[in-house]
Amino acid sequence: CCGAAALAARELGETVSAPHGIISLGPSFSASDVHAALQASSAAGAQEAAKIPELNAFAQAVASHVHAGRVVGFFHGPMEFGPRALGHRSLLALATDPSINDTLNARLRRSEFMPFAPVTLRSHAAEAYVGWDPEDSEAGRHMTMCYQVTPAMQERCPAVVHVDGTARPQVVDEREGLYHQILQE
């Protein structure tokens, strides 16, 4: 484990550092591997997704499914390193529907106290989170910060607001590529 190695090196007096902001350290798959898996899948929408070769059209298709109230399993690029799904292996669903938590928890066999997290465009974060600092380009990027939500966020996206009125968002910008593009749709 990287953490154990870093701890051992530090205890031996070594300086330990890691590239800042890089979370996609896990395995990735070629486009042909993903395409073959989609074609072989019986999951709803997999056959359709396999037929969309262009990323702009793919982003539009994913966004239209989410807007239609469907849950989309999103798989793109190298896997995230760490405990959170940060847009490379994620479930995308409408945060405007408070019943989606019960639906997803039942499908995933999760307990109800495990909240889902919002994904927010950086350009809209100040409208959603109290105390948001637009100058901090890393804040919220890896879901490490918890924020009090604004009344507007509480009203528009009740599915991702915790009982104490907070949320632990992932805030994305252009660095997240296709994930960012889907959210802009």
URFENTA-V757301 format. One record per run of one state. SS is the DSSP state (alpha for helix, beta for strand, coil for the rest). FROM is the first residue (numbers start at 1). TO is the last residue. If there is no record, write none. Layout:
# URFENTA-V757301
ss->SS from->FROM to->TO
ss->SS from->FROM to->TO
This chain:
# URFENTA-V757301
ss->coil from->1 to->1
ss->alpha from->2 to->11
ss->coil from->12 to->30
ss->alpha from->31 to->40
ss->coil from->41 to->45
ss->alpha from->46 to->50
ss->coil from->51 to->54
ss->alpha from->55 to->67
ss->coil from->68 to->71
ss->beta from->72 to->75
ss->coil from->76 to->88
ss->beta from->89 to->92
ss->coil from->93 to->99
ss->alpha from->100 to->108
ss->coil from->109 to->118
ss->beta from->119 to->121
ss->alpha from->122 to->128
ss->beta from->129 to->129
ss->coil from->130 to->146
ss->beta from->147 to->149
ss->coil from->150 to->150
ss->alpha from->151 to->156
ss->coil from->157 to->157
ss->alpha from->158 to->160
ss->coil from->161 to->165
ss->beta from->166 to->167
ss->coil from->168 to->169
ss->beta from->170 to->172
ss->coil from->173 to->173
ss->alpha from->174 to->176
ss->coil from->177 to->177
ss->alpha from->178 to->184
ss->coil from->185 to->185
